[in-house]
Each structure stands twice: as structure tokens, then as C-alpha cells.
């Protein structure tokens, strides 16, 4: 699935009760991050979530906590990531994630 559309942004949600994660592809970073934030906030049914681009994890969450991925490797002291999930704060991540896609993944 990811191999078929490598230039798309993917958000992978891993539900607690399902064996298979749910893959959703996006053309826009803002839309992908919005859904990532929503699924990260859904700690009742979603165990974890990732934002992927070309097979690289840009951001990830587990049980409502955002950490790891290329985002944390490049910016370990990011003040925004500590405030997530938050539908207003996630908008601040768009510029950074876009730069990660251009600088470190391609």
C-alpha cells in the first residue's frame, strides 16, 4: 500500500482491538496532522498513531503521548510537541514536518 503511493503522506492508526492498523493517505500535511492529532487524542480506541512519508516515521504517538520519530530526533527540545494532542498547537507542526519531508527524507 505504501509502496503504491510513496509521495503521499500516510497516517497509520493502530486500534487497541484490531489486528491490522488503519492506513490513510493524504496530499496535504495540514490534513494529515489534523487527523494524527484527532487519533492521538482518542486514547479510548487508538493505541498509537504515526505520520509516515516514504517509509520514514515523522511523528508518532502512543497512548496519547507524542514522541519519537524524525521530529524528535531533529528537534528534541520542541515545546509544541509536549502540548500535543491539541488541535490548535498541531498547526504549528505543519511547517516543521514539511521541512523534514524536504530536507531529511527525499
C-alpha positions in Angstrom: 0.0 0.0 0.0 2.7 2.5 1.0 4.8 1.4 -2.0 2.0 2.2 -4.4 1.9 5.9 -3.4 5.3 6.8 -1.9 4.9 10.5 -2.4 1.7 10.7 -0.2 1.7 11.4 3.5 0.3 8.5 5.4 -1.2 8.4 8.9 -1.3 4.9 10.4 -3.7 4.5 13.4 -3.3 1.3 15.5 -6.6 0.5 17.3 -6.5 -1.5 20.6 -8.9 -4.1 19.4 -8.0 -4.6 15.8 -5.2 -6.8 14.4 -4.5 -4.5 11.5 -3.7 -0.8 11.6 -5.7 1.6 9.5 -3.7 3.4 6.8 -5.0 6.7 5.4 -3.1 8.7 2.7 -3.1 12.5 2.3 -1.9 15.0 -0.2 -1.7 17.9 2.4 0.4 18.0 5.5 -2.2 20.0 7.4 -4.9 17.5 6.8 -2.7 14.5 7.8 -1.5 16.3 11.0 -5.1 17.2 11.9 -6.2 13.5 11.7 -3.0 12.4 13.5 -3.9 14.8 16.4 -7.5 13.5 16.5 -6.4 9.9 16.6 -3.7 10.7 19.2 -6.4 12.3 21.3 -8.6 9.2 21.0 -7.0 7.2 23.8 -10.1 5.1 24.3 -9.8 3.2 21.0 -6.5 4.1 19.4 -3.3 2.7 21.0 -0.9 4.6 18.7 -0.5 6.6 15.6 2.2 7.5 13.1 2.8 10.1 10.4 4.8 8.5 7.6 6.4 9.8 4.4 8.4 7.5 2.1 8.6 4.9 4.9 10.1 7.3 7.4 8.2 8.0 10.7 8.0 11.7 11.0 5.9 11.8 14.2 4.4 9.1 16.4 2.2 8.8 19.4 1.4 6.1 21.9 -1.5 6.2 24.3 -2.0 9.9 23.8 1.7 10.9 24.1 3.5 12.3 21.1 7.2 11.4 21.0 9.8 9.8 18.8 10.1 9.8 15.1 12.3 12.1 13.0 10.5 15.0 14.5 12.0 14.3 17.9 15.4 13.4 16.6 15.8 16.7 14.8 14.1 18.9 17.4 14.5 17.2 20.8 13.6 20.3 22.8 10.4 21.2 20.8 7.9 23.0 23.1 4.9 22.3 20.8 5.2 18.5 20.8 4.8 18.5 24.6 1.4 20.2 24.2 0.0 17.7 21.8 -2.6 16.4 21.2 -4.1 19.9 20.7 -6.0 20.9 17.6 -4.6 24.4 17.7 -1.0 23.6 18.5 -0.7 20.9 15.8 -0.9 23.6 13.2 2.5 24.8 14.4 3.9 21.5 13.3 3.0 21.8 9.6 6.0 24.0 8.7 8.4 21.8 10.6 7.0 18.5 9.2 7.1 19.9 5.6 10.8 20.8 6.2 11.6 17.4 7.5 10.0 15.9 4.4 12.1 18.0 2.1 15.4 18.0 4.0 15.7 14.6 5.5 13.5 12.2 3.6 13.9 13.0 -0.1 
